[in-house]
Amino acid sequence: FQQFPGEMERVTAAPWQDVVIERDINLFQLMPLFRLNRGDGGFFIDKPCVVSRDPDDWDNDDIENVGVYRLQVKGRNRLGIQTVPQHDIAIHLEHAERRGEDLPIAIAVGNEPLIMLMAATPMLYTQLEYKMAAAMQGSPYKLVRTAKGLDVPWGSEYILEGRILARQREMEGPFGEFPGYYSGCHQYPVIEIDRVSHRKDPIFDSTYVGRPWTEIDYLQAMTTSAPIFVQLRETFPEIVAVNALYTHGLVLIVSTKTRYGGFAKAVGLRVLSTTHGLGYGKIIIVVDADVDPFDLKQVMWAMSVKVNPANDVIIIPNLSENLLDPACQPSGMSSKMIIDATTPIAPDMRGDYGEELDTPAQTEAWQQKIAGMIKELQT
């Protein structure tokens, strides 16, 4: 993030241009599609990079979006796409439909890991994933511009080009999703593919999605924690660390220095207004700077001894939430909770917090000595 934005390098030739199909497209023949979970409503492409632009500002590279959205293969050249309101592609589609236009898109399948990580990162609307990928790798990110004006990764295996049909919705799903439950069926937009390009011997890349932990949890853990940390630090430089590892950040743990009473609650409210917090963050736990948010033993200790439920738990009703969260009622809406597990400071003088105990200085040495004695007894 400190090196953002990186540079982009546009080239005209790419390995995925080896084979080009523009007639009689049949995705069932072109890709080794399979059902991920037995209750899925069909075949899904679940690890694509979907590229779109804002039709109201088409020439602005900074608001091109690269995102990971599940795609249900509904026909030979038709896909269903899950567009939830919090995602940038939903904004692009809304702008296109207001204009009465289809939304051109490109779908990259079989991508190198870096762009997948960036596509799964909840960045700001004006931050381009390609420029972040370039910053991460320390060199320009290589792209190819399609005939419709969309930039796609040079190194992909497949590139599917088409459009989201304006004001057309079809049933999509069910699909086994990251919370560990099937998502059910919803009316979602439809994509029509009119061009497929791929390498001579393409590699089809997919991931398993299900009850944590799966590959998707590892994919999203770092890419969710880091941007929330950066966005919080812009408002609160006291932030020490952010843990968004659990179930795509539905639960977030933030450690921070506190400057005055009620400070941690303000941090929790700011979390809910970050790019990720708006649509995913549901339970926000704020702990002191000396509590490691990645060590659940420390977090549970802080919650056990520093939380007075009447004063330290805030529940906010009727906020937006990702509709894949099965606890939502109605779908896409949920209450959210902030738990202040920090030590009260002035002017909040509640509780009886005297001097905190330290671990005895010789503890580690004794642990090592006892471990050595046990090892000797076992041999």
GISUL-V576460 format. One record per backbone hydrogen bond with DSSP energy under -0.5 kcal/mol. NH is the residue of the N-H (numbers start at 1). CO is the residue of the C=O. If there is no record, write none. Layout:
nh->NH co->CO
nh->NH co->CO
This chain:
nh->4 co->1
nh->6 co->131
nh->9 co->141
nh->11 co->143
nh->16 co->154
nh->17 co->14
nh->18 co->15
nh->19 co->198
nh->21 co->196
nh->27 co->76
nh->29 co->26
nh->30 co->26
nh->31 co->27
nh->33 co->31
nh->40 co->37
nh->41 co->174
nh->44 co->34
nh->45 co->71
nh->46 co->44
nh->49 co->108
nh->50 co->48
nh->50 co->67
nh->51 co->49
nh->51 co->106
nh->52 co->65
nh->53 co->104
nh->55 co->53
nh->57 co->54
nh->58 co->55
nh->60 co->57
nh->61 co->59
nh->63 co->60
nh->64 co->61
nh->65 co->52
nh->67 co->50
nh->68 co->119
nh->69 co->67
nh->71 co->45
nh->72 co->80
nh->73 co->43
nh->73 co->71
nh->74 co->72
nh->74 co->78
nh->75 co->78
nh->78 co->75
nh->79 co->191
nh->80 co->72
nh->81 co->189
nh->82 co->70
nh->83 co->81
nh->84 co->82
nh->87 co->84
nh->90 co->87
nh->91 co->87
nh->92 co->88
nh->93 co->89
nh->94 co->90
nh->95 co->91
nh->96 co->92
nh->97 co->93
nh->98 co->94
nh->99 co->95
nh->100 co->97
nh->101 co->96
nh->103 co->164
nh->104 co->102
nh->105 co->162
nh->106 co->51
nh->107 co->160
nh->108 co->49
nh->108 co->106
nh->109 co->107
nh->109 co->158
nh->115 co->112
nh->116 co->112
nh->117 co->113
nh->118 co->114
nh->119 co->115
nh->120 co->116
nh->121 co->118
nh->122 co->223
nh->123 co->121
nh->127 co->124
nh->128 co->126
nh->132 co->128
nh->133 co->129
nh->134 co->130
nh->135 co->131
nh->136 co->132
nh->137 co->133
nh->138 co->134
nh->139 co->134
nh->141 co->7
nh->142 co->140
nh->143 co->9
nh->144 co->152
nh->145 co->11
nh->146 co->150
nh->149 co->146
nh->152 co->144
nh->154 co->142
nh->156 co->153
nh->157 co->109
nh->157 co->110
nh->158 co->109
nh->159 co->197
nh->160 co->107
nh->161 co->195
nh->162 co->105
nh->163 co->192
nh->164 co->103
nh->165 co->163
nh->165 co->190
nh->168 co->165
nh->170 co->188
nh->172 co->186
nh->177 co->175
nh->177 co->181
nh->180 co->177
nh->183 co->175
nh->186 co->172
nh->188 co->170
nh->188 co->186
nh->190 co->168
nh->191 co->79
nh->192 co->163
nh->193 co->77
nh->193 co->191
nh->194 co->161
nh->195 co->161
nh->196 co->21
nh->197 co->159
nh->198 co->19
nh->199 co->157
nh->202 co->199
nh->204 co->202
nh->205 co->203
nh->216 co->208
nh->217 co->214
nh->218 co->214
nh->219 co->215
nh->220 co->216
nh->221 co->217
nh->222 co->218
nh->223 co->219
nh->224 co->220
nh->225 co->221
nh->226 co->222
nh->228 co->224
nh->229 co->225
nh->230 co->226
nh->231 co->227
nh->232 co->228
nh->233 co->229
nh->234 co->230
nh->235 co->231
nh->235 co->232
nh->236 co->232
nh->237 co->235
nh->239 co->236
nh->240 co->255
nh->241 co->255
nh->243 co->253
nh->244 co->242
nh->246 co->251
nh->247 co->245
nh->250 co->246
nh->250 co->247
nh->251 co->246
nh->252 co->283
nh->253 co->243
nh->254 co->285
nh->255 co->241
nh->256 co->287
nh->257 co->238
nh->261 co->346
nh->263 co->260
nh->266 co->262
nh->267 co->263
nh->268 co->264
nh->269 co->265
nh->270 co->266
nh->271 co->267
nh->272 co->268
nh->273 co->269
nh->273 co->270
nh->274 co->271
nh->278 co->274
nh->279 co->276
nh->280 co->276
nh->281 co->276
nh->282 co->250
nh->283 co->250
nh->284 co->282
nh->284 co->337
nh->285 co->252
nh->285 co->283
nh->286 co->284
nh->286 co->339
nh->287 co->254
nh->288 co->341
nh->289 co->256
nh->291 co->288
nh->292 co->290
nh->293 co->291
nh->295 co->292
nh->296 co->294
nh->298 co->295
nh->299 co->295
nh->300 co->296
nh->301 co->297
nh->302 co->298
nh->303 co->299
nh->304 co->300
nh->305 co->301
nh->306 co->302
nh->307 co->303
nh->308 co->306
nh->309 co->307
nh->311 co->308
nh->312 co->308
nh->313 co->309
nh->314 co->312
nh->314 co->338
nh->316 co->314
nh->316 co->336
nh->317 co->315
nh->319 co->334
nh->321 co->332
nh->322 co->279
nh->325 co->322
nh->326 co->324
nh->328 co->325
nh->329 co->330
nh->329 co->333
nh->333 co->330
nh->334 co->319
nh->336 co->316
nh->337 co->282
nh->338 co->314
nh->339 co->284
nh->340 co->312
nh->340 co->338
nh->341 co->286
nh->341 co->339
nh->348 co->345
nh->349 co->347
nh->354 co->352
nh->363 co->360
nh->366 co->362
nh->367 co->363
nh->368 co->364
nh->369 co->365
nh->370 co->366
nh->371 co->367
nh->372 co->368
nh->373 co->369
nh->374 co->370
nh->375 co->371
nh->376 co->372
nh->377 co->373
nh->378 co->374
nh->379 co->375
nh->379 co->376
